[in-house]
Amino acid sequence: MLEQAFGDPKSPEFSKRNVIPRVIYRSLAITISTIIAAMLPFFGDINSLIGAFGFIPLDFILPVIFYNFTFRPSKRSFIFWLNLTIAVTFSALGAIAAIAAVRQIVLDAKSYRLFANV
């Protein structure tokens, strides 16, 4: 949709008519995103919270659970117990990370000032 607004589909892909508006628009979008990210309080703490709820389950917990569901290894096999151990361990670590991230957000909220660390 934005390609049609900022470019001419009848012109070649790398013509000035297509490249210059896209470069300007993307630079503007990145600049605005950077300013908003700098204004967000506790950007690193929010990333930690997202990581605890999003990345840990997607990277460590769900793959081993899906492996056990898909291939159904015997409950006596080493791979089944290894996968179960990985899932339980990283579930606990995810819970601890979520609690720590929320705690850090609460601690940082006491001394928050806009653009204080920039």
C-alpha positions in Angstrom: 0.0 0.0 0.0 2.8 2.5 0.9 4.7 1.4 -2.1 1.9 2.6 -4.3 1.6 5.9 -2.4 5.4 6.7 -2.5 6.4 5.1 -5.8 5.3 4.8 -9.4 4.6 1.1 -10.4 5.1 2.0 -14.0 8.7 3.3 -13.5 11.7 1.0 -13.1 12.3 -0.3 -9.6 15.4 1.7 -8.9 14.5 4.9 -10.7 14.8 8.2 -8.9 11.0 8.4 -8.9 10.8 5.2 -6.8 14.0 5.3 -4.7 14.0 8.9 -3.4 10.5 8.9 -1.9 11.1 5.5 -0.3 14.4 6.5 1.2 12.8 9.7 2.6 9.8 7.8 4.0 11.9 5.0 5.6 14.3 7.5 7.1 11.4 9.5 8.5 9.8 6.3 9.9 13.1 5.2 11.5 13.6 8.6 13.0 10.1 8.7 14.5 10.4 5.2 15.8 13.7 6.0 17.5 12.3 9.1 19.2 9.3 7.1 20.4 11.6 4.3 21.7 13.7 6.9 23.5 10.6 8.3 25.1 9.4 5.0 26.3 10.1 4.6 29.9 12.2 1.6 30.9 12.8 0.4 27.3 15.3 -2.2 28.4 13.0 -3.4 31.2 10.1 -3.7 28.8 12.3 -5.7 26.5 13.1 -8.0 29.4 9.4 -8.5 30.1 8.7 -9.2 26.4 11.6 -11.7 26.4 10.3 -13.5 29.5 6.8 -13.9 28.0 7.6 -14.2 24.3 11.1 -15.4 23.5 11.7 -17.9 26.2 8.6 -19.9 25.5 9.0 -19.7 21.7 12.7 -20.6 21.7 13.1 -23.1 24.5 9.7 -24.5 25.7 7.4 -24.9 22.7 9.9 -26.7 20.4 10.6 -29.5 22.9 6.9 -29.9 23.7 6.0 -30.0 20.0 8.7 -32.6 19.5 7.3 -34.8 22.2 3.8 -34.4 20.8 4.8 -34.9 17.2 7.2 -37.8 17.5 5.8 -39.3 20.7 9.0 -40.8 22.1 8.6 -43.5 24.7 8.2 -42.1 28.2 11.2 -44.3 29.2 13.5 -42.8 26.6 16.2 -40.4 27.4 15.0 -37.8 24.8 11.6 -37.6 26.3 13.0 -36.9 29.8 15.6 -34.4 28.4 12.8 -32.5 26.6 10.6 -32.5 29.7 13.5 -31.3 31.8 14.3 -28.5 29.3 10.6 -27.4 29.2 10.3 -27.4 33.0 13.6 -25.6 33.6 13.0 -22.9 31.1 9.4 -22.5 32.3 10.8 -21.7 35.8 13.4 -19.4 34.3 10.7 -17.6 32.3 8.6 -17.1 35.4 11.6 -15.8 37.4 12.6 -13.5 34.5 9.0 -12.1 34.3 9.0 -11.4 38.0 12.4 -9.8 37.8 11.4 -7.6 34.9 8.3 -6.4 36.6 10.3 -5.7 39.8 12.8 -3.7 37.8 10.0 -1.7 36.1 8.6 -0.9 39.5 12.0 0.2 40.9 12.7 2.4 37.8 9.2 3.9 37.9 10.2 5.7 41.2 12.9 7.8 39.5 11.5 8.1 35.9 12.1 11.4 33.9 11.5 11.8 30.2 14.8 11.5 28.2 16.7 11.3 31.4 19.3 8.8 30.1 19.7 10.1 26.6 
